[in-house]
Amino acid sequence: MTGAGPGTPTRMLRGEHVRRVVWLPGTDVLRGTCFCGAERDAEDPVELWEWLLAHPDHGRPAAVPPRPAPRELVGA
């Protein structure tokens, strides 16, 4: 039997938030590509998916939120 069977992808997903993991043939390496364009290679699929799902941080420290502006007391 030839052709795509049940559950076999017949097209590549496209969209604003698609993340990909592909195997680099001839190696034990996987390449993850985030929808933001960032790429990373790893042998461990769990490490790669954790990195992909950490978007948009990708391992960078979280930004410190800005301090609120001081307020004035009326009638003080």
PyMOL commands that place a pseudoatom at each C-alpha (Angstrom):
pseudoatom trace, name=CA, resn=MET, resi=1, chain=A, elem=C, hetatm=0, pos=[0.000, 0.000, 0.000]
pseudoatom trace, name=CA, resn=THR, resi=2, chain=A, elem=C, hetatm=0, pos=[1.366, 3.425, -0.900]
pseudoatom trace, name=CA, resn=GLY, resi=3, chain=A, elem=C, hetatm=0, pos=[0.429, 6.923, 0.083]
pseudoatom trace, name=CA, resn=ALA, resi=4, chain=A, elem=C, hetatm=0, pos=[-0.368, 8.515, 3.386]
pseudoatom trace, name=CA, resn=GLY, resi=5, chain=A, elem=C, hetatm=0, pos=[-2.102, 6.322, 5.909]
pseudoatom trace, name=CA, resn=PRO, resi=6, chain=A, elem=C, hetatm=0, pos=[-4.346, 7.389, 8.785]
pseudoatom trace, name=CA, resn=GLY, resi=7, chain=A, elem=C, hetatm=0, pos=[-2.554, 9.783, 11.097]
pseudoatom trace, name=CA, resn=THR, resi=8, chain=A, elem=C, hetatm=0, pos=[0.204, 10.501, 8.567]
pseudoatom trace, name=CA, resn=PRO, resi=9, chain=A, elem=C, hetatm=0, pos=[0.705, 14.227, 8.055]
pseudoatom trace, name=CA, resn=THR, resi=10, chain=A, elem=C, hetatm=0, pos=[-0.061, 15.302, 4.500]
pseudoatom trace, name=CA, resn=ARG, resi=11, chain=A, elem=C, hetatm=0, pos=[0.966, 18.934, 4.924]
pseudoatom trace, name=CA, resn=MET, resi=12, chain=A, elem=C, hetatm=0, pos=[3.267, 21.051, 7.067]
pseudoatom trace, name=CA, resn=LEU, resi=13, chain=A, elem=C, hetatm=0, pos=[1.677, 23.169, 9.768]
pseudoatom trace, name=CA, resn=ARG, resi=14, chain=A, elem=C, hetatm=0, pos=[2.104, 26.867, 9.305]
pseudoatom trace, name=CA, resn=GLY, resi=15, chain=A, elem=C, hetatm=0, pos=[1.178, 29.709, 11.588]
pseudoatom trace, name=CA, resn=GLU, resi=16, chain=A, elem=C, hetatm=0, pos=[2.260, 32.389, 13.962]
pseudoatom trace, name=CA, resn=HIS, resi=17, chain=A, elem=C, hetatm=0, pos=[2.951, 30.068, 16.911]
pseudoatom trace, name=CA, resn=VAL, resi=18, chain=A, elem=C, hetatm=0, pos=[4.320, 26.866, 15.333]
pseudoatom trace, name=CA, resn=ARG, resi=19, chain=A, elem=C, hetatm=0, pos=[7.336, 25.278, 16.980]
pseudoatom trace, name=CA, resn=ARG, resi=20, chain=A, elem=C, hetatm=0, pos=[9.306, 22.542, 15.205]
pseudoatom trace, name=CA, resn=VAL, resi=21, chain=A, elem=C, hetatm=0, pos=[11.678, 19.777, 16.177]
pseudoatom trace, name=CA, resn=VAL, resi=22, chain=A, elem=C, hetatm=0, pos=[13.470, 17.986, 13.351]
pseudoatom trace, name=CA, resn=TRP, resi=23, chain=A, elem=C, hetatm=0, pos=[16.086, 15.258, 13.344]
pseudoatom trace, name=CA, resn=LEU, resi=24, chain=A, elem=C, hetatm=0, pos=[19.372, 16.033, 11.605]
pseudoatom trace, name=CA, resn=PRO, resi=25, chain=A, elem=C, hetatm=0, pos=[19.975, 12.852, 9.534]
pseudoatom trace, name=CA, resn=GLY, resi=26, chain=A, elem=C, hetatm=0, pos=[23.215, 11.007, 10.228]
pseudoatom trace, name=CA, resn=THR, resi=27, chain=A, elem=C, hetatm=0, pos=[23.452, 12.427, 13.757]
pseudoatom trace, name=CA, resn=ASP, resi=28, chain=A, elem=C, hetatm=0, pos=[21.872, 12.063, 17.183]
pseudoatom trace, name=CA, resn=VAL, resi=29, chain=A, elem=C, hetatm=0, pos=[20.994, 15.748, 17.079]
pseudoatom trace, name=CA, resn=LEU, resi=30, chain=A, elem=C, hetatm=0, pos=[17.568, 17.382, 17.032]
pseudoatom trace, name=CA, resn=ARG, resi=31, chain=A, elem=C, hetatm=0, pos=[17.042, 20.983, 15.934]
pseudoatom trace, name=CA, resn=GLY, resi=32, chain=A, elem=C, hetatm=0, pos=[14.298, 23.031, 17.528]
pseudoatom trace, name=CA, resn=THR, resi=33, chain=A, elem=C, hetatm=0, pos=[12.952, 26.097, 15.783]
pseudoatom trace, name=CA, resn=CYS, resi=34, chain=A, elem=C, hetatm=0, pos=[10.726, 28.559, 17.596]
pseudoatom trace, name=CA, resn=PHE, resi=35, chain=A, elem=C, hetatm=0, pos=[8.131, 30.684, 15.860]
pseudoatom trace, name=CA, resn=CYS, resi=36, chain=A, elem=C, hetatm=0, pos=[10.278, 33.716, 16.720]
pseudoatom trace, name=CA, resn=GLY, resi=37, chain=A, elem=C, hetatm=0, pos=[13.065, 32.321, 14.499]
pseudoatom trace, name=CA, resn=ALA, resi=38, chain=A, elem=C, hetatm=0, pos=[15.387, 31.225, 17.314]
pseudoatom trace, name=CA, resn=GLU, resi=39, chain=A, elem=C, hetatm=0, pos=[17.036, 27.823, 16.806]
pseudoatom trace, name=CA, resn=ARG, resi=40, chain=A, elem=C, hetatm=0, pos=[18.810, 25.406, 19.114]
pseudoatom trace, name=CA, resn=ASP, resi=41, chain=A, elem=C, hetatm=0, pos=[20.380, 21.974, 18.648]
pseudoatom trace, name=CA, resn=ALA, resi=42, chain=A, elem=C, hetatm=0, pos=[20.298, 19.275, 21.318]
pseudoatom trace, name=CA, resn=GLU, resi=43, chain=A, elem=C, hetatm=0, pos=[20.547, 15.509, 21.687]
pseudoatom trace, name=CA, resn=ASP, resi=44, chain=A, elem=C, hetatm=0, pos=[17.982, 15.447, 24.502]
pseudoatom trace, name=CA, resn=PRO, resi=45, chain=A, elem=C, hetatm=0, pos=[14.400, 15.950, 23.228]
pseudoatom trace, name=CA, resn=VAL, resi=46, chain=A, elem=C, hetatm=0, pos=[13.141, 16.936, 26.694]
pseudoatom trace, name=CA, resn=GLU, resi=47, chain=A, elem=C, hetatm=0, pos=[15.767, 19.683, 26.969]
pseudoatom trace, name=CA, resn=LEU, resi=48, chain=A, elem=C, hetatm=0, pos=[14.828, 20.932, 23.501]
pseudoatom trace, name=CA, resn=TRP, resi=49, chain=A, elem=C, hetatm=0, pos=[11.081, 21.030, 24.182]
pseudoatom trace, name=CA, resn=GLU, resi=50, chain=A, elem=C, hetatm=0, pos=[11.603, 22.762, 27.536]
pseudoatom trace, name=CA, resn=TRP, resi=51, chain=A, elem=C, hetatm=0, pos=[13.609, 25.421, 25.707]
pseudoatom trace, name=CA, resn=LEU, resi=52, chain=A, elem=C, hetatm=0, pos=[10.960, 25.791, 22.995]
pseudoatom trace, name=CA, resn=LEU, resi=53, chain=A, elem=C, hetatm=0, pos=[8.083, 26.040, 25.455]
pseudoatom trace, name=CA, resn=ALA, resi=54, chain=A, elem=C, hetatm=0, pos=[9.917, 28.672, 27.520]
pseudoatom trace, name=CA, resn=HIS, resi=55, chain=A, elem=C, hetatm=0, pos=[9.218, 31.227, 24.785]
pseudoatom trace, name=CA, resn=PRO, resi=56, chain=A, elem=C, hetatm=0, pos=[9.766, 34.123, 24.746]
pseudoatom trace, name=CA, resn=ASP, resi=57, chain=A, elem=C, hetatm=0, pos=[12.478, 33.807, 27.400]
pseudoatom trace, name=CA, resn=HIS, resi=58, chain=A, elem=C, hetatm=0, pos=[14.534, 30.898, 25.980]
pseudoatom trace, name=CA, resn=GLY, resi=59, chain=A, elem=C, hetatm=0, pos=[16.510, 30.636, 29.199]
pseudoatom trace, name=CA, resn=ARG, resi=60, chain=A, elem=C, hetatm=0, pos=[17.130, 34.345, 29.698]
pseudoatom trace, name=CA, resn=PRO, resi=61, chain=A, elem=C, hetatm=0, pos=[16.362, 35.753, 33.142]
pseudoatom trace, name=CA, resn=ALA, resi=62, chain=A, elem=C, hetatm=0, pos=[12.924, 37.272, 33.401]
pseudoatom trace, name=CA, resn=ALA, resi=63, chain=A, elem=C, hetatm=0, pos=[12.774, 41.027, 33.056]
pseudoatom trace, name=CA, resn=VAL, resi=64, chain=A, elem=C, hetatm=0, pos=[12.286, 43.013, 36.232]
pseudoatom trace, name=CA, resn=PRO, resi=65, chain=A, elem=C, hetatm=0, pos=[8.879, 44.696, 36.097]
pseudoatom trace, name=CA, resn=PRO, resi=66, chain=A, elem=C, hetatm=0, pos=[8.996, 48.508, 36.158]
pseudoatom trace, name=CA, resn=ARG, resi=67, chain=A, elem=C, hetatm=0, pos=[8.279, 50.234, 39.461]
pseudoatom trace, name=CA, resn=PRO, resi=68, chain=A, elem=C, hetatm=0, pos=[4.984, 52.086, 39.612]
pseudoatom trace, name=CA, resn=ALA, resi=69, chain=A, elem=C, hetatm=0, pos=[5.212, 55.856, 39.540]
pseudoatom trace, name=CA, resn=PRO, resi=70, chain=A, elem=C, hetatm=0, pos=[4.941, 57.496, 42.993]
pseudoatom trace, name=CA, resn=ARG, resi=71, chain=A, elem=C, hetatm=0, pos=[1.548, 58.961, 43.737]
pseudoatom trace, name=CA, resn=GLU, resi=72, chain=A, elem=C, hetatm=0, pos=[0.804, 62.243, 45.482]
pseudoatom trace, name=CA, resn=LEU, resi=73, chain=A, elem=C, hetatm=0, pos=[-1.642, 62.458, 48.337]
pseudoatom trace, name=CA, resn=VAL, resi=74, chain=A, elem=C, hetatm=0, pos=[-4.322, 65.043, 47.684]
pseudoatom trace, name=CA, resn=GLY, resi=75, chain=A, elem=C, hetatm=0, pos=[-4.915, 67.424, 50.603]
pseudoatom trace, name=CA, resn=ALA, resi=76, chain=A, elem=C, hetatm=0, pos=[-1.846, 66.308, 52.501]
for i in range(1, 76): cmd.bond("trace and resi %d" % i, "trace and resi %d" % (i + 1))
show_as sticks, trace
zoom trace
